[in-house]
Amino acid sequence: MKKKLRVWYIDRVPCDKSTYISVNNVKEAILIIKALIERDLNDDRITDNAMGLQEYIDNEWSEYYDKDGRDIDEIMED
């Protein structure tokens, strides 16, 4: 069964409203996150943001961790 993944993004922390973008895999998530980071770096209105990757497990969304226990930030550092 294919994993359900989504990138979450908050463009003005501490705003409670998140934007969600469905992705097919971790590589696609990385591309989306990098594009969001690049957009934010070029937008003077964005002061603080937060983003990550979630996986749908047991009828709820939770943060994604790979088989080695790394979250998306740690995966992107490699």
mmCIF file of the C-alpha atoms, coordinates in Angstrom:
data_MODEL
# 
_entry.id   MODEL 
# 
loop_
_atom_site.group_PDB 
_atom_site.id 
_atom_site.type_symbol 
_atom_site.label_atom_id 
_atom_site.label_alt_id 
_atom_site.label_comp_id 
_atom_site.label_asym_id 
_atom_site.label_entity_id 
_atom_site.label_seq_id 
_atom_site.pdbx_PDB_ins_code 
_atom_site.Cartn_x 
_atom_site.Cartn_y 
_atom_site.Cartn_z 
_atom_site.occupancy 
_atom_site.B_iso_or_equiv 
_atom_site.pdbx_formal_charge 
_atom_site.auth_seq_id 
_atom_site.auth_comp_id 
_atom_site.auth_asym_id 
_atom_site.auth_atom_id 
_atom_site.pdbx_PDB_model_num 
ATOM 1  C CA . MET A 1 1  ? 0.000  0.000  0.000  1.00 0.00 ? 1  MET A CA 1 
ATOM 2  C CA . LYS A 1 2  ? 1.264  3.454  -0.948 1.00 0.00 ? 2  LYS A CA 1 
ATOM 3  C CA . LYS A 1 3  ? 2.029  5.836  1.925  1.00 0.00 ? 3  LYS A CA 1 
ATOM 4  C CA . LYS A 1 4  ? 0.020  9.024  2.133  1.00 0.00 ? 4  LYS A CA 1 
ATOM 5  C CA . LEU A 1 5  ? 2.377  11.973 2.594  1.00 0.00 ? 5  LEU A CA 1 
ATOM 6  C CA . ARG A 1 6  ? 1.905  15.715 2.786  1.00 0.00 ? 6  ARG A CA 1 
ATOM 7  C CA . VAL A 1 7  ? 4.096  18.740 3.301  1.00 0.00 ? 7  VAL A CA 1 
ATOM 8  C CA . TRP A 1 8  ? 2.768  21.164 5.907  1.00 0.00 ? 8  TRP A CA 1 
ATOM 9  C CA . TYR A 1 9  ? 3.682  24.818 5.833  1.00 0.00 ? 9  TYR A CA 1 
ATOM 10 C CA . ILE A 1 10 ? 2.994  27.822 8.069  1.00 0.00 ? 10 ILE A CA 1 
ATOM 11 C CA . ASP A 1 11 ? 4.181  31.078 6.531  1.00 0.00 ? 11 ASP A CA 1 
ATOM 12 C CA . ARG A 1 12 ? 3.775  33.315 9.558  1.00 0.00 ? 12 ARG A CA 1 
ATOM 13 C CA . VAL A 1 13 ? 4.458  31.594 12.869 1.00 0.00 ? 13 VAL A CA 1 
ATOM 14 C CA . PRO A 1 14 ? 2.612  31.608 15.312 1.00 0.00 ? 14 PRO A CA 1 
ATOM 15 C CA . CYS A 1 15 ? -0.329 31.577 12.880 1.00 0.00 ? 15 CYS A CA 1 
ATOM 16 C CA . ASP A 1 16 ? -2.446 28.488 13.478 1.00 0.00 ? 16 ASP A CA 1 
ATOM 17 C CA . LYS A 1 17 ? -3.355 28.049 9.807  1.00 0.00 ? 17 LYS A CA 1 
ATOM 18 C CA . SER A 1 18 ? -1.285 25.482 7.934  1.00 0.00 ? 18 SER A CA 1 
ATOM 19 C CA . THR A 1 19 ? -1.159 24.872 4.226  1.00 0.00 ? 19 THR A CA 1 
ATOM 20 C CA . TYR A 1 20 ? -0.964 21.230 3.156  1.00 0.00 ? 20 TYR A CA 1 
ATOM 21 C CA . ILE A 1 21 ? 0.482  19.929 -0.107 1.00 0.00 ? 21 ILE A CA 1 
ATOM 22 C CA . SER A 1 22 ? 0.052  16.252 -0.982 1.00 0.00 ? 22 SER A CA 1 
ATOM 23 C CA . VAL A 1 23 ? 3.201  14.585 -2.288 1.00 0.00 ? 23 VAL A CA 1 
ATOM 24 C CA . ASN A 1 24 ? 3.900  11.169 -3.774 1.00 0.00 ? 24 ASN A CA 1 
ATOM 25 C CA . ASN A 1 25 ? 7.211  10.484 -2.041 1.00 0.00 ? 25 ASN A CA 1 
ATOM 26 C CA . VAL A 1 26 ? 10.002 11.973 0.074  1.00 0.00 ? 26 VAL A CA 1 
ATOM 27 C CA . LYS A 1 27 ? 11.958 13.214 -2.974 1.00 0.00 ? 27 LYS A CA 1 
ATOM 28 C CA . GLU A 1 28 ? 8.951  15.208 -4.132 1.00 0.00 ? 28 GLU A CA 1 
ATOM 29 C CA . ALA A 1 29 ? 8.507  16.577 -0.606 1.00 0.00 ? 29 ALA A CA 1 
ATOM 30 C CA . ILE A 1 30 ? 12.111 17.778 -0.600 1.00 0.00 ? 30 ILE A CA 1 
ATOM 31 C CA . LEU A 1 31 ? 11.586 19.587 -3.913 1.00 0.00 ? 31 LEU A CA 1 
ATOM 32 C CA . ILE A 1 32 ? 8.452  21.298 -2.559 1.00 0.00 ? 32 ILE A CA 1 
ATOM 33 C CA . ILE A 1 33 ? 10.144 22.284 0.707  1.00 0.00 ? 33 ILE A CA 1 
ATOM 34 C CA . LYS A 1 34 ? 13.170 23.684 -1.136 1.00 0.00 ? 34 LYS A CA 1 
ATOM 35 C CA . ALA A 1 35 ? 10.863 25.704 -3.415 1.00 0.00 ? 35 ALA A CA 1 
ATOM 36 C CA . LEU A 1 36 ? 9.006  27.099 -0.383 1.00 0.00 ? 36 LEU A CA 1 
ATOM 37 C CA . ILE A 1 37 ? 12.281 28.020 1.303  1.00 0.00 ? 37 ILE A CA 1 
ATOM 38 C CA . GLU A 1 38 ? 13.529 29.746 -1.859 1.00 0.00 ? 38 GLU A CA 1 
ATOM 39 C CA . ARG A 1 39 ? 10.248 31.659 -2.218 1.00 0.00 ? 39 ARG A CA 1 
ATOM 40 C CA . ASP A 1 40 ? 10.407 32.783 1.400  1.00 0.00 ? 40 ASP A CA 1 
ATOM 41 C CA . LEU A 1 41 ? 14.001 33.947 1.053  1.00 0.00 ? 41 LEU A CA 1 
ATOM 42 C CA . ASN A 1 42 ? 12.920 36.182 -1.843 1.00 0.00 ? 42 ASN A CA 1 
ATOM 43 C CA . ASP A 1 43 ? 9.837  37.576 -0.075 1.00 0.00 ? 43 ASP A CA 1 
ATOM 44 C CA . ASP A 1 44 ? 10.526 40.401 2.378  1.00 0.00 ? 44 ASP A CA 1 
ATOM 45 C CA . ARG A 1 45 ? 7.049  39.979 3.926  1.00 0.00 ? 45 ARG A CA 1 
ATOM 46 C CA . ILE A 1 46 ? 7.834  36.514 5.292  1.00 0.00 ? 46 ILE A CA 1 
ATOM 47 C CA . THR A 1 47 ? 9.460  36.790 8.697  1.00 0.00 ? 47 THR A CA 1 
ATOM 48 C CA . ASP A 1 48 ? 9.076  33.361 10.310 1.00 0.00 ? 48 ASP A CA 1 
ATOM 49 C CA . ASN A 1 49 ? 7.887  30.118 8.825  1.00 0.00 ? 49 ASN A CA 1 
ATOM 50 C CA . ALA A 1 50 ? 7.743  26.449 9.659  1.00 0.00 ? 50 ALA A CA 1 
ATOM 51 C CA . MET A 1 51 ? 7.332  23.364 7.525  1.00 0.00 ? 51 MET A CA 1 
ATOM 52 C CA . GLY A 1 52 ? 7.682  19.630 7.620  1.00 0.00 ? 52 GLY A CA 1 
ATOM 53 C CA . LEU A 1 53 ? 6.481  16.326 6.247  1.00 0.00 ? 53 LEU A CA 1 
ATOM 54 C CA . GLN A 1 54 ? 3.649  14.236 7.618  1.00 0.00 ? 54 GLN A CA 1 
ATOM 55 C CA . GLU A 1 55 ? 2.571  10.653 7.021  1.00 0.00 ? 55 GLU A CA 1 
ATOM 56 C CA . TYR A 1 56 ? -0.938 9.242  7.435  1.00 0.00 ? 56 TYR A CA 1 
ATOM 57 C CA . ILE A 1 57 ? -0.735 6.345  9.899  1.00 0.00 ? 57 ILE A CA 1 
ATOM 58 C CA . ASP A 1 58 ? -3.544 4.691  11.853 1.00 0.00 ? 58 ASP A CA 1 
ATOM 59 C CA . ASN A 1 59 ? -6.160 7.232  10.736 1.00 0.00 ? 59 ASN A CA 1 
ATOM 60 C CA . GLU A 1 60 ? -4.174 10.310 11.749 1.00 0.00 ? 60 GLU A CA 1 
ATOM 61 C CA . TRP A 1 61 ? -1.423 12.550 10.426 1.00 0.00 ? 61 TRP A CA 1 
ATOM 62 C CA . SER A 1 62 ? 1.912  12.447 12.243 1.00 0.00 ? 62 SER A CA 1 
ATOM 63 C CA . GLU A 1 63 ? 5.417  13.647 11.509 1.00 0.00 ? 63 GLU A CA 1 
ATOM 64 C CA . TYR A 1 64 ? 7.305  11.518 9.009  1.00 0.00 ? 64 TYR A CA 1 
ATOM 65 C CA . TYR A 1 65 ? 10.372 9.544  10.081 1.00 0.00 ? 65 TYR A CA 1 
ATOM 66 C CA . ASP A 1 66 ? 12.347 7.271  7.784  1.00 0.00 ? 66 ASP A CA 1 
ATOM 67 C CA . LYS A 1 67 ? 13.484 3.740  8.675  1.00 0.00 ? 67 LYS A CA 1 
ATOM 68 C CA . ASP A 1 68 ? 16.528 5.247  10.451 1.00 0.00 ? 68 ASP A CA 1 
ATOM 69 C CA . GLY A 1 69 ? 14.372 7.527  12.608 1.00 0.00 ? 69 GLY A CA 1 
ATOM 70 C CA . ARG A 1 70 ? 15.310 10.748 10.771 1.00 0.00 ? 70 ARG A CA 1 
ATOM 71 C CA . ASP A 1 71 ? 12.757 13.493 10.195 1.00 0.00 ? 71 ASP A CA 1 
ATOM 72 C CA . ILE A 1 72 ? 12.635 15.535 6.975  1.00 0.00 ? 72 ILE A CA 1 
ATOM 73 C CA . ASP A 1 73 ? 15.092 18.144 8.326  1.00 0.00 ? 73 ASP A CA 1 
ATOM 74 C CA . GLU A 1 74 ? 17.700 15.475 9.027  1.00 0.00 ? 74 GLU A CA 1 
ATOM 75 C CA . ILE A 1 75 ? 17.071 13.795 5.664  1.00 0.00 ? 75 ILE A CA 1 
ATOM 76 C CA . MET A 1 76 ? 17.577 17.099 3.853  1.00 0.00 ? 76 MET A CA 1 
ATOM 77 C CA . GLU A 1 77 ? 20.877 17.718 5.687  1.00 0.00 ? 77 GLU A CA 1 
ATOM 78 C CA . ASP A 1 78 ? 22.370 14.625 4.032  1.00 0.00 ? 78 ASP A CA 1 
# 
